[in-house]
Amino acid sequence: MLTQGNHKLGPHRIWTFSLPSGTPEMCPGMTATCRRHCYAIRMEGYRPAAAAKYRRNFDLSHRRDFARRVSAFIIANAIRVVRLHCGGDFYSPRYARTWLRIIRMSPRVQFYFYSRAWVVSDIKLVIDRMAGLPNSRVWYSADADTGIPTDVPPRVRVAWLATNPDDRPPLGVDLVFRVRQLRSQPAKQGEPPVCPTEDGVIRPHRLTCDRCGYCWRPQISDRISLPVINPFPQGGVVE
């Protein structure tokens, strides 16, 4: 079901729930750009055990007791942060409503996710309801194919996938993710910021999502600044 950590997220704090990737049925907002650069598809190709787990998760998500099982798992493992969908997305309004119920049932747990399903109106309605919950951080994912969504609720952020050095995010983007080929190049300073794990800055200690926290920590305002990541920290991340 949920899995603890990975190389980017960090080893312990953040747990994930993922599904199979790479088809319109599983990723209803999929574009040619994200399909071409999808890390989850590549990972499922060389890690068959993970791909099998994601298929089991998909089957579990259809069970009538799925919400109760997930909530019990979260309690049993004392989970405090959940990243939804390192692979896959909200594939239907019903499935999205199930996660809305889980988030409501777990007020002490912080949930966050990036989704392209905002292009599907019935799913977007549910995602936007998730964004209204204090323990949920919602990011719309966008790229040159989708453009910037025209209806972004106040508590929703927009993450942009940059695929080449000249891919300049338009106004309305809050954070930039970069394809692997760009991550060794130091990102230019300015707005919007680049994810610190992908900005090309050499640091003495590997940065992970659990240390950064920009994407998942509870919001304190409608627009907050990216934490300052000190390349030579004394005690880790300076926020």
Secondary structure in CASP SS format (residue, H / E / C, confidence):
PFRMAT SS
TARGET T0000
AUTHOR 0000-0000-0000
METHOD secondary structure of the structure
MODEL  1
M C 1.00
L C 1.00
T E 1.00
Q E 1.00
G E 1.00
N E 1.00
H C 1.00
K C 1.00
L C 1.00
G E 1.00
P E 1.00
H E 1.00
R E 1.00
I E 1.00
W E 1.00
T E 1.00
F E 1.00
S C 1.00
L C 1.00
P C 1.00
S C 1.00
G C 1.00
T C 1.00
P C 1.00
E C 1.00
M C 1.00
C C 1.00
P C 1.00
G C 1.00
M C 1.00
T C 1.00
A H 1.00
T H 1.00
C H 1.00
R H 1.00
R H 1.00
H H 1.00
C C 1.00
Y H 1.00
A H 1.00
I H 1.00
R H 1.00
M H 1.00
E H 1.00
G H 1.00
Y H 1.00
R C 1.00
P H 1.00
A H 1.00
A H 1.00
A H 1.00
A H 1.00
K H 1.00
Y H 1.00
R H 1.00
R H 1.00
N H 1.00
F H 1.00
D H 1.00
L H 1.00
S C 1.00
H C 1.00
R C 1.00
R C 1.00
D C 1.00
F H 1.00
A H 1.00
R H 1.00
R H 1.00
V H 1.00
S H 1.00
A H 1.00
F H 1.00
I H 1.00
I H 1.00
A H 1.00
N C 1.00
A C 1.00
I C 1.00
R C 1.00
V E 1.00
V E 1.00
R E 1.00
L E 1.00
H C 1.00
C C 1.00
G C 1.00
G C 1.00
D C 1.00
F C 1.00
Y C 1.00
S C 1.00
P H 1.00
R H 1.00
Y H 1.00
A H 1.00
R H 1.00
T H 1.00
W H 1.00
L H 1.00
R H 1.00
I H 1.00
I H 1.00
R H 1.00
M H 1.00
S C 1.00
P C 1.00
R C 1.00
V C 1.00
Q E 1.00
F E 1.00
Y E 1.00
F E 1.00
Y E 1.00
S E 1.00
R C 1.00
A H 1.00
W H 1.00
V H 1.00
V C 1.00
S H 1.00
D H 1.00
I H 1.00
K H 1.00
L H 1.00
V H 1.00
I H 1.00
D H 1.00
R H 1.00
M H 1.00
A H 1.00
G C 1.00
L C 1.00
P C 1.00
N C 1.00
S E 1.00
R E 1.00
V E 1.00
W E 1.00
Y E 1.00
S E 1.00
A E 1.00
D C 1.00
A C 1.00
D C 1.00
T C 1.00
G C 1.00
I C 1.00
P C 1.00
T C 1.00
D C 1.00
V C 1.00
P C 1.00
P C 1.00
R C 1.00
V E 1.00
R E 1.00
V E 1.00
A E 1.00
W E 1.00
L E 1.00
A E 1.00
T C 1.00
N C 1.00
P C 1.00
D C 1.00
D C 1.00
R C 1.00
P C 1.00
P C 1.00
L C 1.00
G C 1.00
V C 1.00
D C 1.00
L E 1.00
V E 1.00
F E 1.00
R E 1.00
V C 1.00
R H 1.00
Q H 1.00
L H 1.00
R C 1.00
S C 1.00
Q C 1.00
P C 1.00
A C 1.00
K C 1.00
Q C 1.00
G C 1.00
E C 1.00
P C 1.00
P C 1.00
V E 1.00
C C 1.00
P C 1.00
T C 1.00
E C 1.00
D C 1.00
G C 1.00
V C 1.00
I C 1.00
R C 1.00
P C 1.00
H C 1.00
R C 1.00
L C 1.00
T C 1.00
C H 1.00
D H 1.00
R H 1.00
C H 1.00
G C 1.00
Y C 1.00
C C 1.00
W C 1.00
R C 1.00
P C 1.00
Q C 1.00
I C 1.00
S C 1.00
D C 1.00
R C 1.00
I C 1.00
S C 1.00
L C 1.00
P C 1.00
V C 1.00
I C 1.00
N C 1.00
P C 1.00
F C 1.00
P C 1.00
Q C 1.00
G C 1.00
G C 1.00
V C 1.00
V C 1.00
E C 1.00
END
